C-alpha cells in the first residue's frame, strides 16, 4: 500500500502530463506506524565460530567457506554463490565484489572492496592452493547468468549450512542472511554506522540504520567521572 501511494507523490506527478482523477487514489488514506525492523542479535558469534571450526571445517569444507564469507565478510547469498578466486586481493586482505561473466551486482553500490581479517584470508589462501576451478565454493552445478530467480550453483551447500545453523540456534527464516546482519552489527559496534554501511555496501546509512544493525555498546556522555571526583573531595 505504501509503495502504491508513492506512485502518486508530488515528485512523480510533476513529470506526468496525463489527466488524473481528483481526488487522487489513496488521498486521505493513513497507515499505522511502522513496526521496528531493526536486527536484534541473539547469536553468540564466538561460540558459533568455534562450532564451525570443530564441525564444519573438517567435514564440510564448502559449507565452511560459505559460512566464513557470510559471517566474516558479510557477503550476500548470490555473491557467495558466484564468487571467483579473482575477487581475492590476498596481499591487501581484500575481497572485491564486481561484475563478472556470470555475476551481476544487486546495484552499483554493491560493487566495492571488503576488508577481511588476515586470519580469514589465510584460510582462503590454503583453499585457493588446492582449488581446481575459478569459483571459490566448489559445486558440480554449472553457473548460469540469471539476474533473478532461485537457481544457485551452490544450492546444496547453502541448504546444508542453513540446516546446520538452525540446529545451532539460528532460528530465522534465512539463516545465511542472518550471518550478514550479524557481520554488519558487529562492524557497527566496533567502528560505527558509517563503517558498517560501507562494509555492507549500501547506498546510504538509512538501510543499515533501519534494518541491519544492533549496537550493543552502551554509550554515555562520560560525565560520571566528574561527579566521582566531587565525591572523593568531600570524603577527604
RAGIZI-V942451 format. One record per residue. N is the residue number from 1. RES is the residue in three letters. PHI is phi in whole degrees, 0 to 359 (999 if undefined). BURIAL is # if it has 24 or more other ideal C-beta (glycine too) atoms within 12 Angstrom, else .. Layout:
BEGIN
((N:RES:PHI:BURIAL) (N:RES:PHI:BURIAL))
END
This chain:
BEGIN
((1:UNK:999:.) (2:UNK:298:.) (3:UNK:293:.) (4:UNK:296:.) (5:UNK:294:.) (6:UNK:294:.) (7:UNK:294:.) (8:UNK:251:#) (9:UNK:288:.) (10:UNK:300:.) (11:UNK:297:.) (12:UNK:283:.) (13:UNK:295:.) (14:UNK:296:.) (15:UNK:266:.) (16:UNK:254:.) (17:UNK:243:.) (18:UNK:284:.) (19:UNK:291:.) (20:UNK:236:.) (21:UNK:290:.) (22:UNK:227:.) (23:UNK:286:.) (24:UNK:291:.) (25:UNK:306:.) (26:UNK:73:.) (27:UNK:297:.) (28:UNK:85:.) (29:UNK:281:.) (30:UNK:245:.) (31:UNK:245:.) (32:UNK:292:.) (33:UNK:302:.) (34:UNK:296:.) (35:UNK:280:.) (36:UNK:295:.) (37:UNK:251:.) (38:UNK:296:.) (39:UNK:292:#) (40:UNK:244:.) (41:UNK:286:#) (42:UNK:229:.) (43:UNK:250:#) (44:UNK:268:.) (45:UNK:298:#) (46:UNK:300:.) (47:UNK:292:.) (48:UNK:295:#) (49:UNK:294:#) (50:UNK:299:.) (51:UNK:295:#) (52:UNK:296:#) (53:UNK:296:.) (54:UNK:277:.) (55:UNK:251:.) (56:UNK:284:#) (57:UNK:304:.) (58:UNK:281:.) (59:UNK:255:.) (60:UNK:215:#) (61:UNK:305:#) (62:UNK:299:#) (63:UNK:296:#) (64:UNK:295:#) (65:UNK:295:#) (66:UNK:300:#) (67:UNK:301:#) (68:UNK:296:#) (69:UNK:294:#) (70:UNK:278:#) (71:UNK:276:#) (72:UNK:254:#) (73:UNK:231:#) (74:UNK:69:#) (75:UNK:284:#) (76:UNK:281:#) (77:UNK:305:#) (78:UNK:289:#) (79:UNK:297:#) (80:UNK:293:#) (81:UNK:301:#) (82:UNK:246:#) (83:UNK:291:#) (84:UNK:254:#) (85:UNK:298:#) (86:UNK:295:.) (87:UNK:286:#) (88:UNK:276:#) (89:UNK:254:.) (90:UNK:298:.) (91:UNK:291:.) (92:UNK:264:.) (93:UNK:57:.) (94:UNK:228:.) (95:UNK:247:#) (96:UNK:256:#) (97:UNK:264:#) (98:UNK:204:#) (99:UNK:296:.) (100:UNK:227:#) (101:UNK:301:.) (102:UNK:250:#) (103:UNK:250:#) (104:UNK:238:.) (105:UNK:303:#) (106:UNK:302:.) (107:UNK:200:.) (108:UNK:298:.) (109:UNK:290:.) (110:UNK:286:#) (111:UNK:282:.) (112:UNK:167:#) (113:UNK:257:.) (114:UNK:245:#) (115:UNK:284:#) (116:UNK:238:#) (117:UNK:301:.) (118:UNK:305:.) (119:UNK:295:.) (120:UNK:289:#) (121:UNK:300:#) (122:UNK:298:.) (123:UNK:296:#) (124:UNK:288:#) (125:UNK:298:.) (126:UNK:293:.) (127:UNK:294:#) (128:UNK:297:#) (129:UNK:296:.) (130:UNK:255:.) (131:UNK:293:.) (132:UNK:244:.) (133:UNK:219:.) (134:UNK:279:.) (135:UNK:269:#) (136:UNK:294:#) (137:UNK:270:#) (138:UNK:289:#) (139:UNK:199:#) (140:UNK:278:.) (141:UNK:281:.) (142:UNK:284:.) (143:UNK:286:#) (144:UNK:226:.) (145:UNK:277:.) (146:UNK:236:.) (147:UNK:289:.) (148:UNK:222:.) (149:UNK:141:.) (150:UNK:262:.) (151:UNK:282:.) (152:UNK:223:#) (153:UNK:292:#) (154:UNK:257:#) (155:UNK:308:#) (156:UNK:298:.) (157:UNK:293:#) (158:UNK:294:#) (159:UNK:294:.) (160:UNK:294:#) (161:UNK:294:#) (162:UNK:300:#) (163:UNK:296:.) (164:UNK:295:#) (165:UNK:297:#) (166:UNK:296:.) (167:UNK:298:.) (168:UNK:267:#) (169:UNK:104:.) (170:UNK:272:#) (171:UNK:269:.) (172:UNK:264:.) (173:UNK:294:.) (174:UNK:234:.) (175:UNK:302:#) (176:UNK:294:#) (177:UNK:291:#) (178:UNK:297:#) (179:UNK:296:#) (180:UNK:296:#) (181:UNK:297:#) (182:UNK:296:#) (183:UNK:303:#) (184:UNK:297:#) (185:UNK:295:#) (186:UNK:289:#) (187:UNK:296:#) (188:UNK:298:#) (189:UNK:296:#) (190:UNK:276:.) (191:UNK:230:.) (192:UNK:102:.) (193:UNK:291:#) (194:UNK:291:.) (195:UNK:294:#) (196:UNK:294:#) (197:UNK:297:#) (198:UNK:293:#) (199:UNK:294:#) (200:UNK:275:#) (201:UNK:61:#) (202:UNK:262:#) (203:UNK:296:.) (204:UNK:207:.) (205:UNK:281:.) (206:UNK:296:.) (207:UNK:296:#) (208:UNK:293:#) (209:UNK:291:#) (210:UNK:271:.) (211:UNK:234:#) (212:UNK:264:#) (213:UNK:266:#) (214:UNK:227:#) (215:UNK:282:#) (216:UNK:271:.) (217:UNK:285:.) (218:UNK:261:.) (219:UNK:259:.) (220:UNK:230:.) (221:UNK:285:.) (222:UNK:78:.) (223:UNK:272:.) (224:UNK:303:.) (225:UNK:297:.) (226:UNK:291:.) (227:UNK:288:.) (228:UNK:297:.) (229:UNK:296:.) (230:UNK:296:.) (231:UNK:295:.) (232:UNK:295:.) (233:UNK:297:.) (234:UNK:294:.) (235:UNK:296:.) (236:UNK:290:.))
END
